Amino acid sequence: MKKWFQKLIKKIEEANKKEFGSGPMDCCDLNKKDNPGSKKSN
């Protein structure tokens, strides 16, 4: 892999860890953290 691409992936990984933590990314849990008590409407 090109070094610039590896750097990019590493930066994305670090940003995701900072934003979401290192736990599993369950969409239901993430939605509860962002919008407690709100229901999604279509």
C-alpha positions in Angstrom: 0.0 0.0 0.0 1.2 3.5 -0.7 2.5 5.3 2.4 0.1 8.3 1.9 -2.9 5.9 1.9 -1.7 4.2 5.1 -1.3 7.6 6.8 -4.8 8.5 5.7 -6.3 5.3 7.1 -4.4 5.8 10.3 -5.8 9.4 10.7 -9.3 8.2 10.1 -8.8 5.4 12.6 -7.6 7.9 15.3 -10.5 10.3 14.5 -13.0 7.5 14.9 -11.5 6.3 18.2 -11.6 9.9 19.5 -15.2 10.4 18.3 -16.8 7.0 19.1 -14.4 5.3 21.5 -12.9 1.9 21.0 -16.0 -0.2 21.6 -18.2 -1.9 19.0 -20.2 0.5 16.8 -23.8 -0.6 17.3 -26.1 1.8 15.4 -28.7 1.6 18.2 -26.2 2.6 20.9 -24.8 5.4 18.8 -28.2 6.8 18.1 -29.1 6.7 21.9 -25.9 8.7 22.7 -26.6 11.3 20.1 -30.3 11.7 20.6 -31.5 10.6 24.0 -35.3 10.2 24.1 -35.9 11.2 20.5 -37.4 8.8 18.0 -36.5 8.6 14.4 -39.3 9.4 11.9 -39.3 8.7 8.2 
